[in-house]
Amino acid sequence: MSRRVGRSLRVRLALFASIAMLLLSIVVNAIVLYSIHNQAISIRAHESFGKAVPVLLTIKRDRLPKVLDARGLDGIQVVDASGRVAASTPSLAGLPRLTSAIPLPGQANGVAELCDLPGLPGRCHVVTAMTAYQPDGTWLVYALAPDVPWYVSPEVLTFQIGVTAALIALTWFGVSHVVAETLAPVNSITRHLAEITADGGGMRLPVPENLDDEIRTLAETANQTLERLEAARTKQEAAMEQQRRFAGDASHDLRSPITAMRTQVEEAVLHPDQADWPATATALMASLDRLQAIVTDLLTLTKLDTGAPSHREPVNLGELVAAETHRPGTKHIVTRVHTGVVVMGDRLRLARLLTNLLDNAERHAESQITVTVRRQDDRAVLEVLDDGAGIAPDQRETVFQRFARLDASRNIDAGGTGLGLTIAREIAENHGGTLTIEDSDVGARFVLRMPLLES
């Protein structure tokens, strides 16, 4: 418990403030006490002057007695013009001249606190000196009054100690209360943060309504952080779910050619004499080609997902289309290319994108594929249009999912890997572009938009 209190910010601030108040009070009290002490000495010296004036008058009237009345003082001593003691009170009888420190040259009177005077060791007095000008020279009257102690009086010291204690107490309770009120929202934030668990999505911290300071900023920033964490967690969960589906689909697509190859080999081994080994080898090669295509596409997606570096250079989309459309196929390819449409990208990956779109169009077109390259504002546009059955609007995003093939295409596209369009979109996004399916009068119209490279 004591360690917890020692760590409490409220207790520490209250303690520091109280110590600061104590030090300030000591300084202020010392200055005040010094002023009071000097004032008390002045008052006592004034009283001493008043009591010694009658002695000065007796010198002026030449009626100075040998033994003087103390008049409530510790002693009075008269020194003549030759420096000899001419008269004194009984308490100073037989003592030499008390001091020559006062008055100072050029002054008629003087006041000083003096200790250890001749014949008065271990004692301090307030000594006043007055000058009497006589025909034979200058006479001096010394009056001794009790010294004023450093604390002036017990009452003054008690009053200062009481005021200091009261100020320290007020400082402690005031600072403690203010800090407690200030930290109340922080305690509330801490309590709510402790209640937030890993599955406690949607929880937010209370934002102080009456404050517009660092604590309100802290609460708002913490809520923004919670929102980002929640969004990141949602995104991560979606990615994990997508990865689980991807793993399931991948295992299914990989299992199909492997199962087919196993079945073909087992049949040939069971009936080796009746097996058509060239046909079996041809079937196995087809399954191996499909398996190799799936693995190659998976590796390509992995590189794109991990952001593998690529070689970027200016690529003329018209020249790229001209190079990739000279390919064997059963469908007629028509190109409509505007010159000077150049983008910054990886030539090999952009060629892979176009090849995937052409392969998809080849499988679904009836007889013709149209490839268009043009400018649109500050974007380069590449379109691949087939004259097939087309894709319904509600399924246009589905075809870009990994291993996703529409029911109508499964019979037509039995040899596809289900990753071609996914790879194409990944390449487009990797180049700061987009790949979408847009409306067309006939067939499916894939549109690639990329930033245009200005000359």
PAKEMI-431835 format. One line per 10 residues: their letters; for each residue x, y, z of C-alpha. Coordinates in steps of 0.5 Angstrom, whole numbers, padded with zeros to 4 digits. Example, Ala and Ser with C-alpha at 12.3 -4.5 7.8 and 13.67 -1.06 7.14 Angstrom:
BEGIN
AS) 0025,-0009,0016  0027,-0002,0014
//
This chain:
BEGIN
MSRRVGRSLR) 0000,0000,0000  0006,0005,0002  0009,0003,-0005  0002,0005,-0009  0002,0011,-0005  0009,0013,-0006  0007,0012,-0014  0001,0016,-0014  0001,0022,-0018  -0003,0026,-0014
VRLALFASIA) 0001,0025,-0007  0007,0026,-0011  0005,0033,-0014  0002,0035,-0007  0008,0033,-0004  0012,0037,-0009  0008,0043,-0008  0008,0043,0000  0016,0043,0000  0016,0049,-0005
MLLLSIVVNA) 0011,0052,-0001  0015,0051,0005  0022,0053,0002  0018,0060,-0001  0015,0061,0006  0022,0060,0009  0025,0065,0005  0019,0070,0006  0019,0069,0013  0027,0070,0013
IVLYSIHNQA) 0026,0077,0009  0020,0079,0014  0024,0077,0020  0030,0081,0018  0025,0087,0017  0022,0087,0023  0029,0086,0027  0031,0092,0024  0025,0096,0025  0025,0093,0033
ISIRAHESFG) 0033,0096,0033  0031,0102,0030  0025,0103,0036  0030,0101,0041  0035,0106,0039  0030,0111,0039  0028,0110,0046  0035,0110,0048  0036,0117,0045  0030,0119,0049
KAVPVLLTIK) 0033,0116,0055  0040,0119,0054  0038,0126,0052  0037,0129,0059  0044,0127,0060  0046,0131,0054  0043,0137,0057  0047,0136,0064  0053,0136,0060  0051,0143,0056
RDRLPKVLDA) 0049,0146,0063  0055,0143,0066  0052,0140,0071  0054,0133,0070  0054,0128,0076  0059,0123,0077  0054,0117,0078  0048,0117,0073  0041,0114,0073  0040,0108,0068
RGLDGIQVVD) 0033,0111,0066  0031,0103,0065  0037,0102,0060  0043,0097,0061  0048,0103,0062  0050,0110,0060  0057,0112,0059  0060,0119,0058  0066,0120,0055  0070,0127,0055
ASGRVAASTP) 0073,0131,0050  0080,0128,0052  0077,0121,0051  0077,0119,0059  0070,0117,0062  0067,0123,0065  0061,0119,0068  0057,0113,0068  0052,0109,0071  0053,0104,0077
SLAGLPRLTS) 0053,0098,0072  0059,0101,0068  0063,0104,0073  0070,0103,0073  0070,0101,0065  0074,0104,0060  0071,0107,0054  0066,0102,0051  0067,0103,0043  0070,0108,0038
AIPLPGQANG) 0066,0105,0032  0060,0110,0033  0059,0115,0031  0062,0115,0024  0067,0121,0022  0062,0127,0020  0056,0124,0024  0053,0127,0030  0050,0121,0032  0050,0113,0031
VAELCDLPGL) 0047,0106,0033  0050,0099,0032  0049,0092,0035  0055,0091,0039  0058,0085,0043  0063,0083,0048  0064,0090,0050  0070,0092,0055  0068,0089,0061  0061,0086,0058
PGRCHVVTAM) 0064,0079,0055  0059,0074,0052  0053,0080,0051  0050,0084,0046  0047,0091,0046  0044,0096,0042  0049,0102,0043  0047,0109,0041  0052,0115,0041  0050,0122,0042
TAYQPDGTWL) 0055,0128,0041  0055,0134,0045  0059,0140,0043  0063,0143,0048  0068,0149,0049  0074,0144,0050  0072,0139,0045  0067,0134,0043  0063,0130,0049  0060,0123,0047
VYALAPDVPW) 0054,0120,0051  0054,0112,0050  0047,0109,0052  0046,0101,0052  0040,0098,0051  0038,0090,0051  0039,0087,0044  0034,0085,0040  0034,0077,0039  0034,0074,0031
YVSPEVLTFQ) 0027,0072,0032  0025,0079,0035  0020,0075,0040  0017,0069,0041  0010,0071,0039  0013,0073,0032  0016,0067,0031  0010,0063,0033  0006,0067,0029  0010,0065,0023
IGVTAALIAL) 0011,0058,0024  0003,0058,0025  0002,0061,0018  0007,0057,0015  0004,0051,0017  -0003,0053,0015  0000,0055,0008  0003,0048,0007  -0004,0045,0009  -0008,0049,0005
TWFGVSHVVA) -0003,0047,-0001  -0003,0040,0000  -0011,0039,0000  -0011,0045,-0005  -0006,0041,-0010  -0009,0034,-0008  -0016,0036,-0010  -0014,0040,-0016  -0010,0034,-0019  -0016,0029,-0017
ETLAPVNSIT) -0021,0033,-0020  -0016,0033,-0026  -0014,0026,-0026  -0021,0024,-0026  -0022,0023,-0033  -0016,0019,-0034  -0018,0014,-0028  -0024,0013,-0032  -0020,0012,-0039  -0016,0007,-0035
RHLAEITADG) -0022,0004,-0032  -0025,0003,-0039  -0018,0001,-0042  -0018,-0005,-0037  -0025,-0007,-0039  -0023,-0007,-0047  -0021,-0015,-0049  -0019,-0018,-0055  -0026,-0019,-0057  -0029,-0013,-0054
GGMRLPVPEN) -0030,-0009,-0061  -0034,-0003,-0061  -0032,0000,-0054  -0030,0007,-0054  -0027,0011,-0048  -0031,0017,-0045  -0029,0024,-0048  -0029,0029,-0043  -0035,0034,-0045  -0033,0040,-0040
LDDEIRTLAE) -0025,0040,-0042  -0021,0042,-0048  -0014,0040,-0046  -0009,0035,-0047  -0014,0030,-0043  -0019,0031,-0048  -0014,0030,-0054  -0012,0023,-0050  -0019,0021,-0050  -0020,0022,-0057
TANQTLERLE) -0013,0020,-0060  -0014,0013,-0056  -0021,0012,-0059  -0018,0014,-0066  -0013,0008,-0064  -0018,0003,-0062  -0022,0005,-0069  -0016,0003,-0073  -0014,-0003,-0069  -0021,-0005,-0070
AARTKQEAAM) -0021,-0004,-0077  -0014,-0007,-0077  -0017,-0013,-0074  -0023,-0014,-0078  -0018,-0013,-0084  -0014,-0019,-0081  -0020,-0023,-0080  -0022,-0022,-0087  -0016,-0024,-0090  -0015,-0030,-0085
EQQRRFAGDA) -0022,-0032,-0088  -0020,-0031,-0095  -0013,-0035,-0094  -0017,-0040,-0091  -0022,-0040,-0097  -0016,-0040,-0101  -0013,-0046,-0098  -0019,-0050,-0099  -0020,-0048,-0106  -0012,-0049,-0108
SHDLRSPITA) -0012,-0056,-0104  -0019,-0058,-0108  -0016,-0055,-0115  -0009,-0059,-0113  -0012,-0065,-0111  -0016,-0066,-0118  -0010,-0067,-0123  -0007,-0071,-0117  -0013,-0075,-0117  -0014,-0076,-0124
MRTQVEEAVL) -0006,-0078,-0125  -0007,-0083,-0119  -0013,-0086,-0122  -0010,-0087,-0129  -0003,-0090,-0126  -0007,-0095,-0122  -0011,-0097,-0128  -0005,-0098,-0132  -0002,-0102,-0127  -0008,-0106,-0125
HPDQADWPAT) -0008,-0108,-0132  -0001,-0107,-0135  -0002,-0112,-0141  -0009,-0108,-0143  -0006,-0101,-0142  -0005,-0096,-0147  0001,-0093,-0145  0002,-0088,-0150  -0005,-0085,-0148  -0004,-0086,-0141
ATALMASLDR) 0002,-0082,-0142  -0001,-0076,-0146  -0007,-0076,-0140  -0001,-0076,-0135  0002,-0070,-0139  -0005,-0066,-0139  -0006,-0067,-0132  0002,-0065,-0130  0001,-0059,-0135  -0005,-0057,-0131
LQAIVTDLLT) -0002,-0058,-0124  0004,-0054,-0127  0000,-0048,-0129  -0004,-0048,-0122  0003,-0048,-0118  0006,-0043,-0123  0000,-0038,-0122  0000,-0039,-0114  0008,-0037,-0114  0006,-0031,-0118
LTKLDTGAPS) 0000,-0029,-0113  0005,-0030,-0108  0010,-0025,-0111  0005,-0020,-0112  0002,-0021,-0105  0009,-0020,-0102  0011,-0014,-0106  0017,-0017,-0110  0021,-0012,-0113  0020,-0011,-0121
HREPVNLGEL) 0023,-0007,-0126  0020,-0001,-0128  0021,0002,-0135  0016,0006,-0140  0012,0001,-0144  0008,0003,-0150  0001,-0001,-0149  0000,-0001,-0157  0007,-0004,-0158  0005,-0009,-0152
VAAETHRPGT) -0002,-0011,-0155  0002,-0012,-0162  0007,-0017,-0159  0002,-0021,-0155  -0004,-0021,-0160  0000,-0025,-0165  -0001,-0032,-0162  -0005,-0038,-0165  -0012,-0039,-0163  -0019,-0041,-0165
KHIVTRVHTG) -0022,-0034,-0165  -0021,-0028,-0169  -0017,-0022,-0165  -0019,-0015,-0168  -0014,-0009,-0165  -0016,-0002,-0165  -0009,0002,-0162  -0008,0009,-0161  -0001,0011,-0162  0003,0014,-0156
VVVMGDRLRL) 0000,0011,-0150  0006,0010,-0146  0006,0008,-0138  0011,0006,-0133  0011,-0001,-0131  0014,-0008,-0131  0014,-0010,-0138  0013,-0018,-0137  0008,-0017,-0132  0004,-0012,-0136
ARLLTNLLDN) 0005,-0018,-0142  0002,-0023,-0137  -0004,-0019,-0135  -0006,-0018,-0142  -0004,-0025,-0144  -0009,-0027,-0138  -0015,-0023,-0141  -0014,-0026,-0148  -0014,-0033,-0145  -0020,-0031,-0141
AERHAESQIT) -0023,-0028,-0148  -0021,-0034,-0152  -0025,-0039,-0148  -0031,-0035,-0147  -0032,-0031,-0154  -0036,-0034,-0160  -0032,-0032,-0165  -0028,-0025,-0164  -0024,-0021,-0159  -0023,-0014,-0159
VTVRRQDDRA) -0017,-0011,-0156  -0017,-0003,-0155  -0012,0002,-0153  -0013,0009,-0152  -0012,0015,-0148  -0018,0018,-0143  -0016,0024,-0140  -0009,0023,-0136  -0010,0015,-0136  -0008,0010,-0141
VLEVLDDGAG) -0014,0005,-0142  -0014,-0002,-0145  -0020,-0006,-0146  -0021,-0013,-0148  -0028,-0015,-0151  -0031,-0022,-0153  -0037,-0023,-0156  -0039,-0029,-0151  -0045,-0030,-0146  -0042,-0024,-0142
IAPDQRETVF) -0042,-0024,-0134  -0048,-0021,-0130  -0047,-0015,-0126  -0048,-0018,-0119  -0042,-0023,-0121  -0037,-0018,-0124  -0033,-0018,-0118  -0034,-0025,-0116  -0029,-0027,-0122  -0023,-0024,-0119
QRFARLDASR) -0023,-0028,-0113  -0018,-0033,-0113  -0020,-0040,-0115  -0027,-0037,-0117  -0031,-0039,-0123  -0038,-0038,-0125  -0042,-0044,-0126  -0043,-0043,-0133  -0036,-0043,-0134  -0034,-0049,-0131
NIDAGGTGLG) -0036,-0053,-0136  -0033,-0049,-0142  -0027,-0047,-0137  -0025,-0054,-0135  -0018,-0052,-0136  -0017,-0046,-0133  -0014,-0045,-0126  -0018,-0040,-0123  -0013,-0035,-0122  -0012,-0032,-0128
LTIAREIAEN) -0016,-0026,-0127  -0014,-0025,-0120  -0007,-0025,-0122  -0009,-0019,-0127  -0012,-0015,-0122  -0006,-0016,-0117  -0002,-0013,-0123  -0006,-0007,-0125  -0007,-0005,-0117  0001,-0006,-0117
HGGTLTIEDS) 0002,-0001,-0122  -0003,0004,-0119  -0009,0002,-0124  -0015,-0001,-0124  -0018,-0007,-0127  -0026,-0008,-0128  -0031,-0011,-0132  -0036,-0005,-0135  -0042,-0005,-0139  -0042,-0008,-0146
DVGARFVLRM) -0047,-0009,-0152  -0045,-0016,-0152  -0040,-0021,-0148  -0035,-0019,-0143  -0031,-0012,-0143  -0025,-0012,-0139  -0022,-0005,-0138  -0015,-0003,-0135  -0014,0004,-0133  -0007,0006,-0131
PLLES) -0003,0013,-0130  -0001,0015,-0137  0007,0017,-0137  0007,0024,-0140  0013,0025,-0145
//
